[in-house]
């Protein structure tokens, strides 16, 4: 399997390059030492592209911008008609809603950050680059679950210390989370917040597809202000059969 290279381009005027470098370094560490091994893949790299330079051809393009091009969105990942995998992370809506650039080590569970959104989009581009993968939840008549690595545990974050500084990154689920027959002793997400397949944490959500219809199911503590943002960019959806914590 060829190596996936993700090129992060900082186009933000609010987040300086030094702060961006800390976030990228944390995401690089997370992907290399946490997510890729958890998914039995060891072929993913995250690089920061110097400001003013073009990302190498053939890489996944991760853009950090100030203002969303979808009203209020924090970030999203997608694929162009030409097949280029890309993601966008937006700084201003994070800051406008009480977030920070890198999060706080004092209470990481109570904060969200640009670095956390960056981590979320990098991990989901890594897990479902073409935005078209679904998992069978075990019931032939039931819905399919979108293969999104961070959505089910979206509000859960942890801090990574790097040589450049510390930054908050997103929790993520493992392949066992999508396996309805997985043993209960398996690790279903990195932070061990879930204990069974297709279970989500209070601040998570899932996207399901059934009979051609796409809907979302939200955890009981999922912020109301974020639901509207998600609905604006959601191209797939969720349904029923999810454990609420």
Beta strands, then each sheet from edge to edge (+ up, - down):
strand 1: 4-10
strand 2: 44-49
strand 3: 60-65
strand 4: 75-79
strand 5: 85-90
strand 6: 134-136
strand 7: 144-146
strand 8: 157-162
strand 9: 165-170
strand 10: 205-210
strand 11: 213-218
sheet 1: 2+ 1+ 3+ 5+ 4-
sheet 2: 6+ 7- 10+ 11-
sheet 3: 8+ 9-
end
